[in-house]
Each structure stands twice: as C-alpha cells, then as structure tokens.
C-alpha cells in the first residue's frame, strides 16, 4: 500500500496502488525520499522522451527508471578513487557564491567564477531535419480555473510598465569582493529582523545571540545553513544537519547547531531566513521551541479609475509564456519555433508573448563543438551572435503582438552570464522593434496585472527538509510558498550547479551551468513593495500552474524536451469589474487568481 506522501507527490489515485507500490520499492532500493524520486522521475522523463508523447507514469516505465538508476550507480562505483582524480572546483561549493535575500536597495550579487572548461560533444552533429513533432500540438495538458472560458485577445496593445531600473543590471560580473558579499548577507538578515519586529510587535529586548549559553528564551533571526561550509550544494540534508547562521550584529556571524525536536511541522532549506524562539542551555546547540513565519508582502491594488479604464478599454487579455531551449538536443534547428510563431499569429492570437531563454543554448552539443550549419542561408553565421541575428531574430520579427524577451544564464549570446542578469543587447543581436528586452529577473505590469518573472530554476535547485503537514504538501506548492514568503525570486544559497560527465578518464565532471549567483547584487532579485499577481518561473521539471497565497504561480516548462515537443502556458485574463473585486479602503485588490484561466499546452 503506497503512503499518502507518494500519492500526493505523484498525483496518484487510490486505484493506482501498483504504481505507488513500485515507487515505494524504488525509494527503498536506492534510499531516496519521495521528493528525490519525483525529481529523478521528472529528469528521466525529460531525457528519455523521444516519442511524440512523454513517458507515462506506470509500472513498466518505473522499471526502466530503476534500470537507469542502477546503471548510474554502477558507473559511479567504477570511477577512479577520489584521491587519484583531479577534480574540478565545483566538487566543493563555491565559497564566493553566497545566495542572498534582496533588500530592495542597491545591492548586487557575484557570479561564481567557473574555470575555463573544454566541452566534449556527446553526439556527432547530424544532418538538419525537422524535430520530432507532437501528435497533437496545442493539446491541453493541464488547466487551472477550467470553469472560466478561453477568451479571445483584445486586439489592443496592452499598457506595459517596467517596475525596475535597467541601469542597475549593467554591473561588471566576476568582480566580486568578499567584504561586499559579507555586508549584503548581514543586511539580508538584519533587514528581515526589522520586518519581523515591526509585524509581530515584539520587544527588541527579546532578541538575543543564539550562540551564547543562557537559561532564558530569546528570539533570533538568521539564515539556515548546512552543518559544514564544504557541504555540496546538491547534498541531501536532514534535521540533524541544519545550523543557524547569524549576522555580525545579531551573533558575530557565528553558526549554531539547531535542535528542531520540538517542532512538528516545518520546511527548511539552505539560504532561508527564519525567526526562531528558543534557548541555548548547554552552549552546544540552540533548541527551537517556536517558529515565527516571515510576514508576507501585501497584494497589489489599483484605483477604481485605473481599473475602469481597462474594463471598458482594453478588455480581456491573453498572454503566452514559453521558455527555452527552442531546439532539439540533437541539432540546432529552429523549425519548431517558426511553427509556433505561425500558430500564435493564426490561431492563438495572444496580446503578449513572454519568451524566456536560452535561445542559443551554450550547452547544446553543436554549439559546444562548433559544427553549425543552417540551410537556406547564403552566408553561414561566423559567431553565435550571428546565429541569433540571422536565424532567431527573423522568426521573432514575424510575431504580430507585443513580445518580451527574458535571457537565461545559459544563453550563448549574452555577455552577462550571471544572475541577476542584464537584458539582451538589442543592437548586437538585431532584435526587432516589436520585441522588448527585459533583465532576469524582472517585474512589470501589463495593464493592471503585476507580473514577476525569473529565469532561474528554483523548483529544481531547492531541496528542503520537511516534516509534518509540510511534507504531505506538493513539492511545487512548498517551493512556491518559500519564494513568496522569502520575498526573493531565488532564495536558495548556495545556488545549484549543473554538471555533465566528461568522456575523458581523468575528468569526472565539469561545471557547465547552474544558478550562477552574483551575490552582492542579489537585491535586484527581490520582490518590490508588493507581491506579483502572476509569478512565472520556468523549470525543467513538469509544467504546472497553481494558486499560492493568492498569487498565480506558473511554470511553462521547456519548449523542447530533449528531441520531442515540450509545453507552454496560455493565460486568459478576464477584464476587471469593480463589483466583482474586493475593496480595501479606496483601492481594489486585483484578484487575478480568480479571473485567470491557465492552460498548459503542448508545443
């Protein structure tokens, strides 16, 4: 009999007992938690789906996953012993990468420097052919608020307002200073301590240093960290391996082991800012007796006049979100993207299309080995910028609506490969006038809707230690809740790393991408003074749409999954009507989560 956590995590029905039992078997064999197994399954589906439809969750395919995990285990055991292998720096977490909580000021973040890496092509470059097409392009895979109708676009260009200063993103990368990082991390904790103090009306005398032995209970605000600074960023933590890191003001920057035995419902992850009540009786650990939640930001509001102008002016609105890569893994072919553009113009007709990178993926095999050839071009591109300018830009130019581009740190055509990330260079890449270039992350408004976008895979990188009711909740719900509570688009620290195996025997793996945080500028990756109406964070994991804390959270998935069709999200936004909105004083809440229908569709 499958446990409740397995049923919830994999969205199984009670009659799927054989599938649940197989999941329990795999967890026991490989020592995986239910969340680790879910991530392994999603990753396997993404890499193994070469047919028209993605792999279905059944006993047969779980058996294939078991074979895959066994092969990985055997390969890892056959590798050269650690002592004789020259390992790249990424084996140990980059000490200068310190994730941070943005503090809504002029703070910056430093990108982990990665050594020069020679990429070995995993596949030879094939002849250009059309990528595998989906049997039913545009098929609905998942719907949120299905009782609402699919609406036609208004046909009126929406009012676009950028809630960021683009000049702040033009900082120099790989120029991080340790003192600046330390100052930022301290301010992150101290500023959140002020928020907690003001919200709960605590007496400031109650706050103390958790590292000092005392018989008295105190309040403290700090950052969750692993038990050792050398712990790998992808290591699996547990309740016994969590420490609390203080600021220089609140505890001289020291760390103290946490005793969480008195808490029965929690979810903690490295980089999380928390507020605890407890005591340090022995000087060896801080026993937590109570946890105080970080207060949420307020929801956005608008005046009656502004909402009425959208109700009787622009009307309904349709927005499409899609994220790269836009080519199959076996070849750099943009045929599928061109077909998608035609579909947008002739069938979907959205008012706005928001497209996330990578557009030219630096990890693509043909980009890595330089074997690029595009049919129909009189002159073949000499640089990767030429690829974007000659192949990608003409496709984007055909879109007959407002287009917003958000880069990725995996984009080969951006000079700013750090998060937060500057926008694309319009002039260098030949980006057409109908396209707006925004930084990563970015907060902006379409009419009255506040949209927050971040192109850094928090859903894959955040690994929490959960107990009680939090463990039973969906992983995507929990992570979305953490992002909203922490007021940061990427609250994990240190950021995730992505590796690939090398074909050379003397190299075990190489760092090819990841969160690439530039810590001292992470203030640019924080929410503004209010929550967004719609929070969009693409992930390699399964596409979804959810409502968390009255925020519509959307993951459009990837446009291509290896060599088969992926997914995109279509959001139908109903025009505001004052008599249907909640009034707060003289202003009105947007309540987008009530009047937006979200369809996850196949590309």
Secondary structure, DSSP 8 states (H G I E B T S, - for coil): ---HHHHHHTT--TT-HHHHHHHHHHHHHHT--HHHHHHHHHHHHHHH--SSS----SHHHHHHHHHHHHHHHHHHHHS--GGG----GGGS--TT-------SSS-B-------------SS-----------TTTT-EEEEESTTS------SS---EEE-S-GGGG---SS---HHHHHHHHHHHHHHHHHHHHHHHT--GGGB--TTS--SS-EEEEEEEEESSTT--TT----GGGEEEE--HHHHTT-EEEEE-TT-SSEEE-TT-EEEEEEE-SSSSEEEEEEEE-----B--EEEHHHHHHHHTTT-SEEEEEEES--S-TTS---HHHHHHHHHIIIII--SEEEEES-SSBTTSHHHHHT----TT-SS--SSHHHHIIIIIHHHHHT--SEEEEE--TTBTT-S--SBSB----HHHHT--TTEEEE-BSEEEEETTEEEEEE-S-HHHH---EEETHHHHS-HHHHHHHHHHHHTBS---SS--EEEEE-SSTT--EEEEEE--B-TTBGGGGB--SB--SEEEE--SS--EEEEETTEEEEE---SEETTEE-EEEEEEE----GGGS-EETTEEE--HHHHEEEEEEE-
